[in-house]
Amino acid sequence: MQLEISFDNLENADLYLDAVYLSGNYNNLKGEPLSKLLGLPNLGGFRYKISNINKNVVVCALVTSLNDPDWPDSLDVEQGLFTYYGDNKKAGGDLNNIKGNRILIEAFKNLHLGTKESRLKIPVFLVFTKSGTRDYCFRGMAVPGADSLTQTEDLVAVWKTDINGQRFQNYKATFTIVSDLKIYKNWINDIYAIGNTVNEKSPESWINFVNTGKVITLKSPRSIKIRNKFDQLPQTDLENDVLGEVIKYYSEKNNGANKGAFLFERCAAEICKMSDSKILNIDLTPMTRDGGRDGVGKYRIGTPNSYILVDFFVEAKFYNTENGNGVHLTSRLISRLRHRQFGYFVTTSYVSQQAYQEIVDDEHPVVIYSGRDIANILIEHGINSTFKTREWLNKLMA
């Protein structure tokens, strides 16, 4: 069972990975848990403490609901990576003159300087996600950057457009979750007291990061690789809206001749390309005599200067969410894969348990994008409403 810490016990509570810290029984901010737990402000995505000794930000809680459609913060527990967006979320703001963004800029600057002295200036970042209305779940201690990203990739300014068509920028930051399962409260208290994140009570992981810049990442590989019907279909209202609009759009194109299913193949190809920048191209096959493949593509492995190309196939299946894809459909793609080839099976619905089991057990090189995957890929690319989904589909058909 998930550990829950009551509001009355917050003041002296340690931070346990995935524990939920409960709010108080108040109808105002007095019941906000992070204030009592860590002595941090009651509101905001960035909740930080400035040392009275050196005036540096020493502790910063990164708070997110993980369900903002415009700024999709995300936690990849398998890879131990946390993606977090800055504070400039409306047009008219100054990208670099908002406190939260300045914290990001300074933290990543000190990371990239690459010295022990600079890393000493990086705050202790604590990641919290909302659990219900006012409770918070602790998801781990984080440090800026990731082994898989360069200095030009871990903190980037991205463009957005508001409902009035005004363009503006915000920061997208990538953090690594450290492997500690417990953060002691007395360490946090000592940081507040002396203004230094390295002291007698610091965890070894933090001391190692400050001294060497190396991080032991908290990775949690999936124990179950076979997703059931529920896991493959939308679980939020936004996911339902986006996928529902895709299904509605191509259903309207059918005209009694199943033309919508054929037109969906172009959408499936675009979904694949959006999901991975290493896909160079996908050529769609004709409506008839497609050889059991709806698309044929090239995937690049390596760098722009030294790489190899690998062939892959795309199979697209347009169904409503109640009709699953059985073995007879997935085997059609599998039977056409040759040595050093792989495939994408893209469906607006789901893959049946038996078909999914066979793909996993027999280790077939097939990537399954179900209805929920389609919705999330679109949402991650800013296509996060029924209007934007239809607008994108219309451009795709133009």
N, C-alpha and C positions, 0 to 999 in steps of 0.2 A: 504494500500500500504506500501511496505517496505521503511523505512526511509533511505534516502541517504544524506550523508554529503559531500559537495563539497570540493575539495582540498584547495580552498582559505580560507575555514572556519575551517580547521583542528586544527590550532594552539591553539584555545581557546575552542574547542569542548569537550563536555562531552562524556562519553561512554554509548551508549544506546543499550540495548539488541537487537540483530539481525539487528542493523543498519549497512549499508554498507558505508565504508569510501573510497572515490574515489581518484584515483591517479591523478597526475597532467599531463598536456599536454606537457610532455617532453619525449625525446627519450633516456633518461639515468636515473640513480638512483635518480636524483634530484626530479623526480616526484613520488618517492615511498612514500605512505601515512603514514606508521607507524612511519617513522622518524620525519615527521612534527607533527603528532598527539601526540606522546609520547616522542620524543627525543631519540629514540632507533636506533640501527644499521639498515642499509638498507637490509641486507641479513641474511639468516639463519633461522632455525627452533626455536632456542632459541635466543631471542633478549632481552638483559638484561641491567639494569643500576646498576652500582656499586656506592655506597655512597662514597663521598669524605671524609666523617667524620669517618665512622667506617670500610670502605672497604668491607662491606657486599653487596651481591646482594639484592637489595630492591624491584625491580620491574622486572618481567620477562614475556615477551609476548611469548606464545607458538603458533607458526604459522604452519598451516598444510593445505594441499590441500585436504585431506581425500581421495585421490585416488592413493596413492603409493601402488602398488600391493605387494611389498615385505615387507613393513612396514605399515600395514593398521591401521593408527590412526582412531579412531571412536568416535562419539558423540552420546550417548544414551539420547535423550532429554526426553524420558518417565521416566527414572530413574535418570536423572541428573548426569550421569557419563561420564567422558572423558578419553579415553585411548590414551596414547601418548608414542611413542618410542623415545629412546635416540639418541645420535649422532654417535654411533659406527656402521655405516651402511656398512662398507667395511672390508674385511679381512685384517689383518695386523695392525689394530689400537689397542690401549690400552683401554680396556673397561672402566677403572676407571680414565683415564688421559686425558679425553676430557672435555672441559669446560661445555658443556650441561649436560653431565652425572654427573659431579661433583655437579652441581646445584641440580639435582635430588637426589643424595646421601645425600647431606647436608639437603635438605628440608625434606626428609622422615626420616632421623635420628632425626632431631629436632622434628618432629611430634611424633615419637615413644618414645622419652624421656619423653613426657607427662607432661611437666611443662610449666607454663606461660613464664618463661624466655627463654625456648627453642623455643616455638612457636613465640616469638617476633623476632626470627632470620629467620623465614620463609618468603620468598619473597611474594609479591602480584603477583599471576599468572593471566594473562589475556589471554583468549583463542580467537584466530582469525583464521578464515578459509578463504581460497581464494574464491573470488567471481569474476569470469571472469579471465582475464589475470593478472591484476595488482591491482585490488581493493580487499578490505578485509572486511569481515563481523565479527562483534564482537559477540561472542557466550557466554560471561559471565566471571565473576571472578571465579577462581577455587582455591580450597585448596587441598593439597595432602591427599590421602587416601579415604576410603569409609567405611561406617558403615557395609556393607556386607562382608568386607574383613579383614583378620587378618594382623598382622604386617609382616607375611611371604608371604603374597599374594599381597599386594598393590604395591610393587616394586620388580620385579623379573627379573633375567637375563635369556634371552631366546636364544636358539641356532638357527643359520641360516647357510645355505650353499650357497656360491656364485657360479657363472657359471663355475668356475674352480674346483669345488668340495672342496674348502677350508672352514672349519668350523670356525665360530667365534660367539661371544656373543654380545648382545645389551640389554639395559634395556627396560622393558615394565612397564610403570607407570600408575596408576589409580588415577584420580582426581575427586573431587566432585564439581559440579557447584553450587555456592551460589545463593540464591534466589533474590539478588538485581537486579532490572531491569535497574538501572542507576548508573554508577560510576562517581563521580564528578572529573573533571580535577584538581580542586584546591587541592583535597586530594593528588593526584599523585604529583603535584608540591611541596606540603609541604613535602612529603616523600623524594623527591630529595634534598630539602633544609636542612632538619634536620636529615636525615638518620634513621628515626624511622617510622614504619608503623602505629603506634598508636599515633594519635595526635588529636587536637580539631576537625578536619574535617573528621575523620575516620567514615565510616558507622557502625551502631550498629552491623551488622552481623559480621564484621571483629573484632570489640572489643570483641564480645561474643566468637568468635572462639579463639582468643588469650587468653582470661581469662579462658575459660572452656574447650576448645577443641571440643565443639559441633558446628554442622553446620546445618543451615536450608537449605535444598536442594531444588533447583529449579527443580521440577518434572512437566512434561507436558504430562499427560495421553492422549492417542489418543481419539479424540471425535468420529471418524469414525472407527469402527472396521472391516468394510467390505471393502476389497480391490478390486478395479476394475481390469480389464484385464491389463491395463497399469502398475499398481502398482505391479502386480504379475510377470511381464516379465522383462527381462534385460533392463537396462536404460543406461548402459555405454558400450563402446567397449570391455572392459575387461570382463564384465559379459556376453556379447554376445559370446565372444570367448570361455569362459570356458563352458557355457551351450551348445553352438553349438558343441563343441567337444564331450560332453557326448552324445548328440543326434546322432551325426555322428557315434560314436563308436558302439552304440547298434543297429543302423540301419544296419550297416555292418554285424551284427550277425544274422540278421533275416533269411536269406536263404529261404525265401518264406514260413516260418512256424511260423512267429511271435515269434521266439525264443529270439530275442533281448528284447522283452517286459518282458519275464520271467527272463532273465539274469539281467535286470535292477533292479529286486527286491533286489538283493544282494547290489547293489549300494545304493538303497533307505535305506536299513537297516544301512549301514555304514554312510550315511548322518545323520540319526537320532542319532547314537552313537556319531558322531563327534560334534553334536550340544549340547549334554548334557551328562556330565560325570556321572550322576546318573543312566543312563541306564546301567544295568549290562550285559544283553545279549539279543539277538534277534535270535530266531530260525525260519528259513524260512520253509515254507510249500511246499509240492510237487507241480509240475507244474499242475497236475490235482487233483481234489478232495481236494481243499485247504479250503473248508468250508467258502469261501468268505473272507479269511484272507491270506495275503501274508507272514506275519510274526507275531510271538507271542513273546512278550518280558516281562522282569521283570524290574521294576523301583524302586529304593531304596529311601525311604524317612527317613531321620534321619542321624545318624552318623555311622561310621564303627562299633561302639560298641553297638549301640542301634538304631534299624531301623525296618521298616516294608517294605514288598515288595508288589507292586501293579502291576497287570497284565495290559498289553496294547497290542493293535494290530497295525499292519502296513499294509496299502493298498498302492501299488505302481502302478502308471499309466504312461506308456511310450508313449507320443504323441509328435508330432511336435508342435511348439508354436502356430500354427493357429487352432489347435483342442482343444477345452476346455473340461472340465469335468462337466457334468450336474448332475442333481439331482439323476438320476438313478444309477450313479456311486458312489456318496458320500453316498447315502442311504444304499448301500450295506454294507459299513463299519459300519454306525450308527446302523443298525438293529441288529448287532452282539455284540454290547457293552452291558455289564451287569452292575449291581450296582458295584460301585467302580472300574470301568475299564475306560480306555480312549483309544484314537486312534491317529495315525499319518496318514495323507493322503498326500502322496509324489508324485508329478507329475512334469514332465519336461515341462509341459504347464501351464495352469491356471484353476481355478475353476470358473464356470459361476456365474453370479451375483445372480441368483435365488438360486442356491445351497449354495453359501456362505451366503446369507441372511438367509436361513433356519437354517443353522448351528449356526449362531450368535443369531438369534431371539429365537430359541428353546433351546439355551444354551447347545448344545451337546458338550461333552468333546473331541473335535477333534482339533488337531494341523494341520494346513495346511502348507505344504512346497511346494511352487510353483517353477517354473523355476528360478526366480530371487533368491529365498531363497537358492536353491541348489548351484547356482553360488557363492553366498556370503559366504556360509558355507565353500565351498572349498577354496575360496580366503583367508578367515580368517585363514585357516590352511596351508597357503603357497603354495597351488595348484593354481597358478596364471598365467598360460599360457596354450596354447593348448598342448605344449610338456609335461608339468608337469601333465596336466589332463589325457592325454593318458597313460603316464607312470604309474600314480596312478591306472587307470582302468585296465591296464595290470596286475599289481601286485594283484589287487582285484580278477582277474579271475584265477590267477595262483593256 
